[in-house]
C-alpha cells in the first residue's frame, strides 16, 4: 500500500510549511489527484485516518480535486478521455498515446491557522 507513504510525504510537506510560516496547524489542504495516477482512494482514506491524528493536519478540511485522464494520440493527434493508461485512440485505434492529464498527485494549496488564531 503505497498510499501510506504518500500520506506521510504530504504530512512532511505540511509540517515543513507550518514551521516555515510559524503557523499553528493546517485548516484546509487541497489536493489534485489524477484519475490515472494509480491512487486507490479507499486506501488513501484508510492511510489518512491512520497517520493524521495528532498532527498539524488533524483538524484540516481535506479537499480533493479529481483530475480526469486525457490522452493524445501520437499517430493522428486526437485528444480523448483516457479512463486508464491502456486506452486506445478512439479515432484511429492506435495505442501510441501520451497522457496529457490525469497523472497528477500534488498539494494544490494549504490554508494555515496562525499561532494567534
Secondary structure, DSSP 8 states (H G I E B T S, - for coil): -THHHHHHHHHHHHHHHHHHTTEEEEEEEEEEEETTS---HHHHHHHHHHH-TTSTTTT-EEEEEEE--EEEETTT--EEE-SSTT---TTT----EEEEES--EEEEEEEEEETT-
